Amino acid sequence: MTQPSRDQHVWRDEEEMAAAICELYPDTDRQNLRFHRSGWDSVAIETAGRLFKFPRQTNALAALRREVDILALVRPLSPLPVPDMRLHGHPAPFSEHLVLPGEHLVTAQYERLSEARRDRLAAALADFYAAIHAIDPAAARAAGAVPVEAWLPAQTVDKIALPLLPVHIRAEARQIIEVYAATASAEPDEIYGFFDGHGWNMAFDHATGTLNGMYDFADSGIGQRHQEFVYSSFISWDLTERIIGHYERVTGLSIDRERVRTLTGYHRLWELAVCAQSGNSTEIEEMLTSALSWLERP
């Protein structure tokens, strides 16, 4: 088995990644390898209906191993298809799974969906969340689940993110930060959740309006129930409201929509602060656009 150069436990060279795939599948045409390089910690390569993920950082390697074990727990319980992922290689693992058929779902595409298709999508996501939230957190921890990434404290977000915002929107942003700070520890209801339910992790069939599955469980883990409903607003708050309504009917639980709004706004500001700390001007601009899309919504 081809092994990566330099650090023996992670992958650096894309030629070596391609060679590893060709060793598994000798008929692979290298010209047909599609590289997805947008991930910070891994490179994904797609070919012949399969997706291979090569960790470039040691933290990504640990996350990949964890994701394989968590998916083994989630797959039999999920009403939506999720990847059937397996690991190859030692001491330098990389993963393989069949690609779930479908495409991403972004705001403009969602807005073109009929009312019936919007509602069907929300119901599918609500059923998915209800099913995985029913997993005993102890069982999830035994499978490798860890607490989701902690957000920066309110004082830090205020100091870093607010100066980057237009002056006219800073008062609203500061109010979100203050409400978050006052209620950050108010929710003891910890669950195992996906915590990444935006449209870039969906396999959506645009022709039929059907959600064919969810993928990328690397950010799943133990967290607060209300935070689960933050990420669908990258598509639309309308979708989030529909998901919550279906979720409440399925589970009998009550979800505080104002709490979800606060968390959504704070999450956008937190992402802006994190990127500002890194100093990457392109990412800062992207996160600023994302924050403003929420803060300036009608």
C-alpha positions in Angstrom: 0.0 0.0 0.0 1.3 3.4 -1.0 2.3 5.4 2.1 2.5 9.2 2.4 5.8 11.1 2.4 7.1 13.0 5.5 4.6 12.5 8.3 3.8 8.8 8.1 0.4 9.1 9.6 -1.1 11.8 7.3 -1.1 12.6 3.6 0.6 15.6 1.9 1.3 14.6 -1.7 -1.7 14.4 -4.1 0.2 12.1 -6.4 0.6 9.6 -3.6 -3.1 9.9 -2.8 -4.0 9.1 -6.4 -1.5 6.1 -6.3 -3.2 4.7 -3.2 -6.6 4.8 -5.0 -5.1 3.1 -8.1 -3.7 0.4 -5.9 -7.1 -0.4 -4.6 -8.8 -0.1 -8.0 -6.2 -0.7 -10.8 -8.6 0.2 -13.5 -8.9 3.7 -12.2 -8.2 6.4 -14.8 -6.3 9.2 -13.1 -7.7 11.7 -15.5 -11.1 11.0 -14.0 -10.1 11.8 -10.4 -12.0 14.8 -9.1 -10.1 16.6 -6.3 -12.1 18.5 -3.7 -9.6 20.8 -1.9 -11.9 23.1 0.0 -11.6 21.3 3.3 -9.1 22.7 5.7 -7.8 19.4 7.1 -8.4 16.8 4.4 -8.4 16.3 0.6 -11.4 14.4 -0.9 -11.1 12.6 -4.2 -14.1 11.4 -6.1 -14.1 8.8 -8.9 -16.5 6.2 -10.3 -19.2 6.9 -7.7 -16.7 6.6 -4.7 -15.4 9.3 -2.4 -12.0 9.0 -0.7 -10.9 11.3 2.1 -7.2 11.8 2.9 -6.4 13.5 6.2 -3.6 16.2 5.9 -3.5 17.0 9.6 -3.2 14.7 12.7 -6.4 16.2 14.1 -8.2 15.3 10.8 -6.9 11.7 11.1 -8.4 11.4 14.6 -11.6 12.9 13.4 -11.8 10.5 10.4 -11.4 7.4 12.7 -14.1 8.9 15.0 -16.4 9.5 12.1 -16.2 5.9 10.9 -17.1 4.6 14.3 -19.9 7.1 14.8 -21.4 6.3 11.4 -21.5 2.6 12.3 -23.7 3.6 15.3 -25.9 6.1 13.4 -26.5 4.3 10.1 -29.0 1.6 11.4 -31.0 4.3 13.3 -31.1 7.1 10.7 -34.2 7.4 8.5 -32.0 9.1 5.9 -29.1 7.4 4.1 -25.7 8.2 5.5 -22.3 7.1 4.2 -21.1 3.6 4.8 -17.5 4.5 5.4 -14.5 2.2 5.8 -10.9 2.9 6.4 -7.9 1.8 4.3 -4.2 2.0 4.9 -1.9 1.6 7.9 -0.2 3.5 9.4 -1.7 6.2 7.1 -5.5 5.7 6.9 -7.8 7.1 4.4 -11.5 6.5 4.0 -13.8 5.3 1.2 -17.5 5.4 0.8 -20.0 5.3 -2.0 -21.2 8.8 -3.0 -24.8 9.5 -2.0 -26.6 10.6 -5.2 -27.6 14.3 -5.2 -26.2 17.8 -5.0 -25.9 20.6 -2.5 -28.8 22.8 -1.6 -28.3 26.5 -1.4 -30.6 29.5 -0.7 -31.5 30.3 -4.3 -32.4 26.7 -5.0 -34.5 26.4 -1.9 -36.4 29.5 -2.7 -37.5 27.9 -6.0 -39.0 24.9 -4.3 -42.7 24.6 -4.0 -44.4 24.7 -0.6 -45.0 21.0 -0.7 -41.3 20.2 -1.4 -40.1 22.7 1.3 -42.3 21.0 3.8 -41.2 17.5 2.7 -37.6 18.5 3.1 -38.2 19.9 6.6 -40.0 16.8 7.6 -37.2 14.6 6.4 -34.6 16.6 8.4 -36.8 16.7 11.5 -37.2 13.0 11.4 -33.4 12.6 11.0 -32.7 14.9 13.9 -35.3 13.2 16.1 -33.8 9.8 15.4 -30.2 10.6 16.1 -31.2 12.7 19.2 -32.7 9.6 20.6 -29.3 8.0 20.7 -28.1 7.7 24.3 -25.2 10.2 24.7 -23.3 7.5 26.6 -23.5 5.2 23.6 -22.4 8.0 21.3 -19.4 8.7 23.6 -18.5 5.0 23.6 -18.4 5.2 19.8 -16.1 8.2 19.9 -18.3 11.2 20.0 -16.8 14.2 21.7 -18.3 17.6 22.7 -18.8 19.8 19.7 -16.4 22.7 19.2 -16.8 25.4 21.8 -17.6 28.8 20.6 -15.4 31.8 21.6 -16.7 33.7 24.7 -18.9 36.6 24.2 -16.3 39.2 25.2 -13.9 37.9 22.6 -16.5 37.9 19.8 -17.6 41.4 20.8 -14.0 42.6 20.7 -13.0 41.0 17.4 -16.1 40.7 15.3 -18.0 44.0 16.0 -15.3 46.4 14.6 -15.5 44.5 11.3 -19.2 45.2 10.9 -20.8 48.3 9.3 -21.6 50.8 12.0 -25.3 50.7 11.3 -25.6 47.0 12.3 -23.3 46.9 15.3 -26.1 47.7 17.9 -28.1 44.6 16.7 -25.0 42.5 16.8 -24.1 43.6 20.3 -27.6 42.8 21.5 -27.2 39.2 20.1 -23.9 38.9 21.9 -25.3 40.2 25.2 -28.3 37.8 25.0 -26.1 34.9 24.2 -23.8 35.8 27.1 -26.7 35.9 29.5 -28.1 32.6 28.4 -25.0 30.6 27.3 -25.2 28.1 30.1 -29.0 28.0 30.5 -29.6 24.8 28.5 -28.6 21.6 30.2 -30.3 19.4 27.6 -27.3 17.7 26.0 -27.8 15.3 23.1 -25.8 13.6 20.4 -26.5 15.6 17.3 -25.3 16.3 13.7 -24.6 20.0 14.3 -23.7 20.6 10.6 -27.1 20.5 8.8 -26.4 23.1 6.1 -27.0 22.5 2.4 -23.4 21.7 1.6 -23.8 18.4 3.6 -27.0 17.4 1.8 -27.4 15.0 -1.1 -30.5 16.7 -2.7 -32.2 15.5 -5.9 -33.3 18.8 -7.5 -35.3 17.0 -10.2 -37.6 15.3 -7.7 -37.1 17.6 -4.7 -36.0 14.7 -2.6 -33.3 14.6 0.1 -31.3 11.5 -0.6 -29.1 11.6 2.5 -26.7 13.5 4.8 -23.0 13.3 5.0 -19.9 14.6 6.7 -20.3 13.6 10.4 -16.9 14.9 11.4 -18.5 17.8 13.3 -21.2 15.7 14.9 -21.0 15.2 18.7 -22.4 16.0 22.1 -24.0 19.4 22.4 -27.1 21.4 23.2 -30.3 20.5 21.5 -31.2 24.1 20.3 -27.8 24.4 18.6 -28.8 21.6 16.2 -31.3 24.0 14.5 -28.7 26.8 13.7 -27.2 25.4 10.5 -30.2 25.1 8.3 -30.5 28.9 8.3 -27.5 28.9 6.0 -30.2 27.8 3.5 -33.2 29.7 4.9 -34.8 30.6 8.2 -38.0 29.5 6.6 -36.6 26.0 6.4 -35.4 26.2 10.0 -38.9 27.2 11.2 -40.4 24.3 9.3 -37.9 21.8 10.7 -38.7 23.0 14.2 -42.4 22.6 13.7 -42.1 19.1 12.4 -39.6 18.2 15.1 -41.9 19.4 17.9 -44.7 17.3 16.5 -42.5 14.2 16.2 -40.8 14.4 19.6 -43.4 16.2 21.7 -40.6 18.6 22.8 -40.8 22.4 22.7 -38.0 24.4 20.9 -37.5 28.0 21.7 -37.4 29.8 18.4 -35.9 33.0 19.9 -33.2 30.9 21.4 -32.4 29.4 18.0 -32.4 32.9 16.5 -29.9 34.1 19.1 -27.6 31.1 18.6 -27.8 31.5 14.8 -26.7 35.2 15.0 -24.0 34.5 17.5 -22.7 31.6 15.4 -22.3 33.9 12.4 -20.4 36.4 14.5 -18.3 33.7 16.1 -17.3 32.4 12.7 -16.3 35.9 11.7 -14.2 36.3 14.9 -12.4 33.0 14.3 -11.5 33.9 10.7 -10.3 37.3 11.8 -8.0 35.7 14.3 -6.5 33.6 11.5 -5.9 36.7 9.4 -7.1 35.1 6.1 -8.6 38.1 4.3 -10.6 35.9 1.9 -12.2 33.9 4.7 -12.9 37.1 6.7 -14.7 38.5 3.7 -16.8 35.4 3.3 -17.7 35.3 7.0 -18.5 39.0 7.0 -20.9 38.4 4.1 -22.4 35.4 6.0 -22.9 37.5 9.1 -24.5 40.4 7.3 -26.8 38.1 5.4 -28.3 37.1 8.8 -28.1 40.5 10.5 -29.6 42.4 7.6 -32.3 39.9 6.7 -35.8 41.4 6.3 
